[in-house]
């Protein structure tokens, strides 16, 4: 289980609505190789998947 702490800006900055919460740096696959031969992540079939938590900013 992972726990992250986020600092929310004031209500003057974030308007009421629904938002997906993400860390500032999304995961990336940058280096791949097969039998010591460098391949691009795309040609090697690399993918990243997951979901982001949804949060709601209320009025007031």
Backbone as CSV, one residue per row, in Angstrom:
resi,resn,N_x,N_y,N_z,CA_x,CA_y,CA_z,C_x,C_y,C_z
1,UNK,0.844,-1.170,0.000,0.000,0.000,0.000,0.892,1.236,0.000
2,UNK,0.557,2.207,-0.826,1.347,3.426,-0.950,0.529,4.613,-0.466
3,UNK,1.169,5.516,0.269,0.503,6.721,0.754,1.249,7.938,0.242
4,UNK,0.515,8.890,-0.346,1.094,10.131,-0.832,0.405,11.302,-0.157
5,UNK,1.138,12.390,0.030,0.587,13.609,0.601,0.557,14.678,-0.481
6,UNK,-0.588,15.325,-0.654,-0.753,16.370,-1.651,-1.172,17.652,-0.943
7,UNK,-0.616,18.766,-1.371,-1.006,20.065,-0.837,-1.985,20.689,-1.817
8,UNK,-3.187,20.965,-1.345,-4.224,21.545,-2.192,-4.110,23.063,-2.194
9,UNK,-4.146,23.682,-3.368,-4.160,25.144,-3.415,-5.505,25.678,-2.923
10,UNK,-5.580,26.987,-2.735,-6.819,27.593,-2.239,-7.951,27.424,-3.253
11,UNK,-9.178,27.665,-2.796,-10.344,27.530,-3.683,-10.348,28.593,-4.771
12,UNK,-9.531,29.625,-4.650,-9.425,30.633,-5.707,-8.661,30.077,-6.911
13,UNK,-7.865,29.043,-6.699,-7.047,28.451,-7.770,-7.760,27.256,-8.414
14,UNK,-8.344,26.387,-7.601,-9.016,25.184,-8.100,-10.516,25.415,-8.074
15,UNK,-11.132,25.413,-9.244,-12.576,25.628,-9.340,-13.324,24.350,-8.957
16,UNK,-14.555,24.468,-8.449,-15.336,23.280,-8.124,-15.474,22.366,-9.348
17,UNK,-15.397,21.095,-9.122,-15.516,20.120,-10.203,-14.842,18.818,-9.823
18,UNK,-14.754,17.896,-10.783,-14.129,16.583,-10.566,-12.785,16.566,-11.282
19,UNK,-11.775,16.035,-10.611,-10.417,16.010,-11.131,-9.792,14.637,-10.906
20,UNK,-8.883,14.237,-11.807,-8.061,13.056,-11.586,-6.791,13.515,-10.899
21,UNK,-6.399,12.823,-9.854,-5.252,13.205,-9.058,-4.037,12.410,-9.507
22,UNK,-2.970,13.107,-9.928,-1.760,12.437,-10.389,-0.532,13.103,-9.798
23,UNK,0.507,12.317,-9.606,1.776,12.873,-9.194,2.350,13.680,-10.352
24,UNK,3.296,14.539,-10.071,3.817,15.427,-11.116,4.589,14.694,-12.202
25,UNK,5.152,13.533,-11.904,5.920,12.783,-12.904,5.256,11.444,-13.174
26,UNK,4.685,11.325,-14.349,4.049,10.061,-14.722,5.120,9.002,-14.988
27,UNK,4.799,7.718,-14.770,5.786,6.669,-15.054,6.096,6.609,-16.543
28,UNK,7.367,6.365,-16.855,7.797,6.243,-18.249,8.727,5.062,-18.384
29,UNK,8.638,4.373,-19.498,9.580,3.299,-19.822,10.574,3.910,-20.794
30,UNK,11.842,4.014,-20.387,12.805,4.766,-21.194,13.866,3.903,-21.858
31,UNK,14.193,2.740,-21.299,15.229,1.896,-21.885,14.743,0.460,-21.937
32,UNK,14.880,-0.140,-23.088,14.535,-1.556,-23.237,15.600,-2.221,-24.097
33,UNK,15.822,-3.498,-23.847,16.776,-4.255,-24.665,16.365,-5.717,-24.661
34,UNK,16.822,-6.422,-25.685,16.589,-7.866,-25.793,17.904,-8.480,-26.237
35,UNK,18.424,-9.411,-25.445,19.708,-10.064,-25.728,20.797,-9.032,-26.007
36,UNK,20.888,-8.016,-25.139,21.888,-6.946,-25.214,21.777,-6.082,-26.455
37,UNK,20.633,-6.075,-27.126,20.387,-5.197,-28.276,19.340,-4.176,-27.840
38,UNK,19.685,-2.893,-27.957,18.772,-1.831,-27.542,17.596,-1.731,-28.508
39,UNK,16.389,-1.666,-27.951,15.158,-1.521,-28.729,14.396,-0.327,-28.185
40,UNK,13.552,0.281,-29.021,12.676,1.323,-28.506,11.599,0.649,-27.654
41,UNK,11.103,1.325,-26.627,10.044,0.727,-25.803,8.825,0.314,-26.635
42,UNK,8.477,1.128,-27.634,7.310,0.815,-28.470,7.501,-0.481,-29.246
43,UNK,8.675,-0.664,-29.868,8.889,-1.871,-30.669,8.988,-3.122,-29.798
44,UNK,9.366,-2.956,-28.533,9.434,-4.091,-27.614,8.071,-4.408,-27.010
45,UNK,7.068,-3.561,-27.302,5.721,-3.802,-26.791,5.497,-3.282,-25.384
46,UNK,6.330,-2.344,-24.937,6.198,-1.813,-23.577,4.922,-0.987,-23.440
47,UNK,4.247,-1.170,-22.329,3.050,-0.389,-22.027,3.055,-0.033,-20.543
48,UNK,2.360,1.023,-20.206,2.135,1.401,-18.810,0.631,1.546,-18.638
49,UNK,0.098,0.981,-17.574,-1.341,1.076,-17.363,-1.623,1.283,-15.881
50,UNK,-2.800,1.736,-15.611,-3.194,1.973,-14.229,-4.374,2.917,-14.198
51,UNK,-4.680,3.411,-13.047,-5.785,4.351,-12.923,-5.406,5.429,-11.915
52,UNK,-6.079,6.556,-12.029,-5.851,7.679,-11.123,-7.073,7.882,-10.245
53,UNK,-6.866,8.278,-8.993,-8.021,8.526,-8.130,-8.767,9.794,-8.551
54,UNK,-10.072,9.745,-8.459,-10.931,10.887,-8.784,-11.278,11.619,-7.490
55,UNK,-11.142,12.939,-7.492,-11.568,13.686,-6.318,-12.449,14.861,-6.774
56,UNK,-13.306,15.302,-5.876,-14.268,16.339,-6.182,-14.004,17.561,-5.305
57,UNK,-13.911,18.730,-5.918,-13.787,19.998,-5.199,-15.187,20.591,-5.108
58,UNK,-15.658,20.843,-3.895,-17.010,21.357,-3.673,-16.997,22.876,-3.566
59,UNK,-18.117,23.497,-3.820,-18.253,24.948,-3.641,-18.159,25.300,-2.184
60,UNK,-17.617,26.501,-1.904,-17.599,27.009,-0.544,-16.459,26.494,0.224
